[in-house]
């Protein structure tokens, strides 16, 4: 039996167990079912719509049609449950940074670019993060000095800015399995520290909720938060 047929068989078996009236209705409604393939009704949306329109005027057929609607909905719920969908919520910090971060993750997920990686300690490169942070500080200092600030004034402004920011992996290490080098500078940015911490913890919790294993794909990210 093919994987598709097996999946359908499981859905039908579960549904019949949940709805015993379906069995009786099928036995009674032979006239309503005439000319229809049960398999086609269950798998072909057009055939299902024609069947339900035909059955609507028959009392027994109406019951059967309702059960097939539930069966079709059950199939949808099975399909959704087979997808790994994470939910990320705004808790604290910069709303702008929250949306910048989560939108990047969502876009990557929808393109198949989020793969669960369990052992992040083996991936993380603190040395490269420190080097990136220093490079950002140096660039900001040069920028402020080019705008007429003294070296000390520029240093104070840089320290104020950096005090609330951390080096962030745009694609977090926990979901970086699709990247050749998650620590590349192209995957690093400065992010509000509280947003960074919150998202990191949420990804860990969502991975545990979904029961993700090494190499599993995250198919989508649902974002919950106020607009910036």
N, C-alpha and C positions, 0 to 999 in steps of 0.2 A: 504494500500500500504506500502511495506517495505521501510525502510530508503534508501536502495540502489536503489530501483526502483524509489522512489520519486526524489532522486538526479539525476538519469539519465533523468527523465522526465523534470526536470528543465533545465538540460543542453540542451536537444533537443529543448525545447520550446524557450530558449534564442537564440540558434543557428539558428532556423528557422526564428525567428524574425529578426536576423541580416543578413540572407542570403535568401531572397525570391526566388532566382533562384532555390534553392533546391527543393521547392514544385513542380515547373514546371518540373524540371528534373526527379523527381520521377514519375510523371504522364506519361512522355514521354518514360521513360526507362524501361517499364515493361518487355521487352525482356531481358534486361541486368540483371534485378533483379531476373529473373526466377531461382528458385532453391536456392535462398538466403533468409535468415531471416534478416529483417532490424535490429531487436534487436541483433541478433548474430553479425552482421557486426559492430554494434556500441559498443558492449561490449567484443567481442572475437577477440584479435589481429590476430590470425591465420585466422579466417573467413574473417576479414577485408582485410588481405593481399591477400587472394585468390580472393575476390571480385574485389579488385583494379587491380589485374593482369588481370582478365577476362575483366574488363570494359575498360582497357587502349586502346584497339584497336577500340573502338566504340566512335564516336565523342560525342554523348550525354552521353554515359557512362563515358567518360573521365571527363566531367563536374561534373557528379554525384560523381565520385571517388574523384575528387579534393575537393568537398564539404565534403565528409566523412573524408578525411584527416584533413580538418579544424575542423570538429566535434571532431575527436579523439584528436587533439591538444588542443581544447577548454576544453575537459575533463581533460587533463593533467594540464591545467592552473587552473581549478577549484580545482583539488586535491591539487596543490601547495598552492593555496590561503587559504586553510583550515588549513595549518600548520603554527604555530607561529615560524618564523625564524628571529632571531636577527642578525644585522650586527654590528660588533665592529671594530673600526679603530684605528690604531696607530696615535697618535697626538704628544706625547712628552714623554721625559724620557727614561728610560732603555728599549731598544728593547728586550733584553733578558727577563726582567721581564714582558713586555707586552705579549710575546709569552707564557711564563710560565703560566700567569694568564688566558689568553684567551683559551689556549689549554685545561686547566683544565675544564673551563666552557663548551667548545665544547664537550669534552668527556662525561661530565655529562649529557648534553642535549641529546646526542645520546643514552644514556642509560636510558633516562626517568627520570633523577634526577634533573631537573630544574622546579620547580613549583613556580608560581608567588605568592608572599606574599606582600600585599599592605602596611600594617601598620608596617613598620620596627622599628618605635620608641618603639613599644610594645615588640620587639624582642631583640633589642640592649642591651648589658650589658657592659657599659663603664668600670665598675670595673674589669671585667674579661680581657678586653683589656689592661688596665693599668698593671694588674698583669702579663700578658703575656709579655708585653714590658720590664718590670723589670727583668723577668726571662731570657729573651734573653740578656739583658745588662750584667747580672751577669755571664752568661755562656761565653759570649765573653771576658769579663774581665779576667776570669779564664784561657781562652784559650791563650790570649796574655801574661799573666804572666807565663804560662807554657812554653812559647817560649822565656822567658828571659827578658821580659819587666818589668819595675818597675810598681807599682800600679798606680802611676800618669801617666806614659806613656800609660799603658793599658786603663786607664780612658779616656785619650785624644783621643786615636784611636777609642774607642767605641762611644764616643760622635760624632766624625766625621762621623762614619758610620751611626749612628742612626739619624743624623740631616736630612738626605734625605729619611728616610724610615718611613712608618706608619704600624701599625698593620692592616692587611687585612684579611677579611673573604675569604677564597679560593672560596667557594660558597657564593656569595654575599647575604646579607639578603633579598634583593628584589626578589631573585629567590630561596630561601632556604626552600620553603614549604615542600620539601620531607625529610628534615633533622629533626631528633628527637631533637637535640640540636645544633643549628647553631653556638653557642658560645663555643662549645667544643674546647679544644686546638688542636685537630686533624684538625679542620677547620680554624685554625689561622696560619698566617705566617707574615713575614716582607716583605714589598713590596715597591718599588720605590714610593714615595709619589705622584708624578705627574701622574704616570700610574694609581695608585689607584683612584685618584680623577677623572681622565678622564674616566676610565671604569665605575665607579659608575654613573657619569652623563649620559654616553651613554646608560646604561641599563635603566635608568629612561626615557630617550627620546624614546628609542625603545619600551618600555612597553606602553608608551602613543601612539606611532604610531600604534602599533598593537591592541590597545584598550583592553589590558589584564585586566582580572578580577581576583579576589582572587581565587586561586586554578587552574588557567589555566596553561597548560604545555607549556614550550618552547621546541620545537622539535629539533632545531639545531642552531648553532652559525656560521655565516660566518665571517671569520677573514680577515681583510684587513691591510696589513702592510709589511714593508721590512723584509727579513729574518735576523735573528741574526747572 
